[in-house]
Amino acid sequence: MPIKTEPFYLNIGPQHPSTHGVFRLRVALDGEVVVGVEPIIGYLHRGIEKLAETRTYTQTIPFTDRLDYLSSMTNNLAYCLAVEKLGGLKVPERAEYIRVIFSEIMRISSHMMAVGFFLNDLGAMMTPVLYMWREREKIMDMFEMVCGQRLLYNYMRIGGVSQNLPDDFMPAVKKFLAEMPKYIDEYDQLLAQNEILLARSKGVGILSKDTAIGIGASGPVLRASGVKWDIRKMDPYSIYERFDFEVPTGDTGDCYDRYWVRMLEIRQSVRILEQAIAQIPEKGAVCADVPQFFRPPRGEAYGYLEGPKGNIGFYIVSDGSIAPYRLHIYPPTLINITALSDMVIGWKVADLIIIFGSIDVVLGEIDR
Amino acid sequence: MTLLEQFQLLLKNANWPDWAVYLTPAIAGILLILVFVLTIIIVFIWWERRLLGRFQLRTGPNRCGPEGIFQPIATAIKILLKEDIVPDKADKLLHFVAPIIVFVPILMLFAVIPVGEGAILVDLNIGIIYIIAISSISVIGIFMASWASNNKYSLIAGMRAIAQMVSYELPVVLSIVGVALVAGSFSMLKIVEAQGIPYILQQPLGFIIFFLGALAEMNRSPFDLLEADSEIVAGYHIEYSGMKFAMFYLGEYGIVLAYAGIMATLFLGGWQGPLLPPIVWFLIKVVIIFSFIIWMRATLPRLRVDQLMSFAWKFLLPMAVINLVIIAVEVLVLPLSMQWLIIILNFGFAAALILLWSKLFTLGGGRVEV
């Protein structure tokens, strides 16, 4: 007579060291093997979309900081792009460059956190994270210089940015760019050929090209699966068509590729930054002339860009008043984790953790 | 004659009653070991935090006393003042007993680790077998803890514990047998005395196998699957707090100290060394091994559970068997005067074997169809 068995249900989260926030996974296990997974989200829901309906267009910018709090700048920018599209505003040249510079610095920072915590999920005891933080600290200092904040910047404005660059910013960013390639080499030396890292992440959690396109994945997760898709290249916003850079892609779409694509993207971001620093006009306005109570004409607009985690978009419907009639946020990581169960079924608990980590989620964005 | 026996002789000559002659030195010795071990554990905890801090580009604790040396004491006070929580549906008795079963055998290991000429509690003629036997008791305690906690994370840890500890016992034992073969004795004192040249040079492969096996036995990174904090949070001691948690915590460092002591005794020449007193040499060797373990902890990610098992059975065990055969043949064929030839031969064998194995096998493991 066969022994009757039943799956072993395990709640991972909402309070768990590796869920990157308050995420809950209800996992069905057969021994250590994952046989079913059910994500439960909403623990961090703050109703940002609804709140925006009662605020002016400018007052909504701080809310966008709190979506993906590891890449506040690009969230700000995506929202501002949507409003500018709605109002048909022209952004000054210098402001465009400042926006690109900060988007790319933000991308470096976000990718370093992603890689660091991915290694933490692998069990590397904080060391990679703290090495990454050494560089991130300099990035935080640069952000602090321009806007006085280290996490939630609220720097972009409709039609430009809030303040001009301080005098000590340019030397700091030049020093950072000169040092960065050396440090990236150091990270690669520490991690890229690590035998245990390879054994743990090669071939683990494969997201096939078709599935990735099918679910509408974006960002490094999509590119690791071998799809050459980057909004900066495909549909350039701001002034990205002026810069020369490549879009790195992976081959198989496993965890290692997702890690490696991020490392390559950091190098590309450094490349863009070097060009932007060389080209930025010395003087000029940093914000277009926008009234405090900005009233865009009736209509709707969708502004989106290539954030560090993927395609982040803001859809705004205006009824001509000072507040949006409706704001909808298209969050990249929510879309990216929809493929989670395809990726993890059949792998072990430890793999579930690293696959989830390799997608690089931030719960502020998923729950909004 | 060990120091303990000299003490007994002294009391006997002073016409103490028989029971006192045996009991007094034994109790004195046990107390000495307790104090010695606990002090070193406290220093170890401090050393690990400081060194780990340096590896991770931070300072580590430096507020409490000079260089933060009293930080572990502050931690101990904090832990002891915590409420002792027992989960509602836990098996109360097992939950209470488990930390003791984990901690006591670890202390018992120190009875046969010599820290100097004759400075050993009991010079058992089967010292190594005693160590092997006693060190495998802890796993029962760990499994009891994980089962009694009635927590799913700790249950996973308990299952991992049984598999891991039992698998890694074999390569560890087989690599010790090589040492015993050459030394011609199971007694820890005799083994140290037999080491003109430390056995790490004579049996490099044996040392590597023992070191990796011991890492798994004491749940240190990269084999720290029992308390993998990114996966199963804290593993078997997830439901423990207060004094019971302190027992696990001390046990964790106690076993590292014990294994570092055993490694120093078996492979690094124990207390032997020029100029400095024996105990200092012993401690230097122990601290070097411990620092190396911290270095690995700071650098390496964790293995997965199936990779851990295949590493034991596909890599360590066959290599340990081959190592044993090589050592046995050398003991039989080559005279002792050809020490240096043996050393060169064994380094060659070790390099060739490791290279061959890394080409032949992979850790494997992958997706299971469900």
Contacts between the chains, C-beta under 8 A, distances in Angstrom:
chain1	res1	chain2	res2	distance
A	8	B	152	7.1
A	10	B	152	5.1
A	10	B	153	7.5
A	10	B	156	7.8
A	11	B	152	8.0
A	16	B	233	6.6
A	17	B	229	5.6
A	17	B	230	5.7
A	17	B	233	6.4
A	18	B	230	4.5
A	18	B	231	7.0
A	30	B	370	6.8
A	31	B	159	7.8
A	32	B	156	7.0
A	32	B	159	8.0
A	32	B	305	5.7
A	32	B	306	7.9
A	33	B	368	5.0
A	33	B	370	6.4
A	34	B	370	8.0
A	35	B	370	4.7
A	119	B	301	6.3
A	120	B	230	6.2
A	121	B	230	4.9
A	122	B	230	7.5
A	122	B	301	3.8
A	122	B	302	6.3
A	123	B	221	6.9
A	123	B	222	7.1
A	123	B	224	7.1
A	123	B	228	6.0
A	123	B	230	5.7
A	123	B	231	7.7
A	123	B	301	4.9
A	123	B	302	2.8
A	124	B	299	7.6
A	124	B	300	6.9
A	124	B	301	4.4
A	124	B	302	7.7
A	125	B	52	7.8
A	125	B	221	6.3
A	125	B	297	5.8
A	125	B	298	6.1
A	126	B	56	6.0
A	127	B	55	6.3
A	127	B	56	5.1
A	127	B	298	5.0
A	127	B	299	6.6
A	130	B	56	4.3
A	130	B	57	5.3
A	130	B	58	6.4
A	131	B	56	7.7
A	131	B	57	6.5
A	134	B	57	5.7
A	190	B	299	7.8
A	194	B	300	7.5
A	194	B	301	6.9
A	196	B	222	5.9
A	196	B	300	5.7
A	196	B	301	4.9
A	196	B	302	7.4
A	196	B	303	6.1
A	197	B	301	5.6
A	199	B	303	7.3
A	199	B	304	7.8
A	199	B	307	5.9
A	199	B	362	7.7
A	199	B	363	4.8
A	200	B	301	6.3
A	200	B	302	7.8
A	200	B	303	7.3
A	200	B	304	6.1
A	200	B	307	7.6
A	203	B	366	6.6
A	345	B	370	6.1
A	346	B	367	4.2
A	346	B	368	4.9
A	346	B	369	6.3
A	346	B	370	5.2
A	347	B	367	5.9
A	347	B	368	7.7
A	348	B	304	5.8
A	348	B	305	6.3
A	348	B	306	6.8
A	349	B	156	7.0
A	349	B	231	5.7
A	349	B	232	7.3
A	350	B	228	7.1
A	350	B	231	5.0
A	350	B	302	7.4
A	350	B	304	4.8
A	350	B	305	6.6
A	351	B	304	6.8
A	353	B	230	5.8
A	353	B	231	5.3
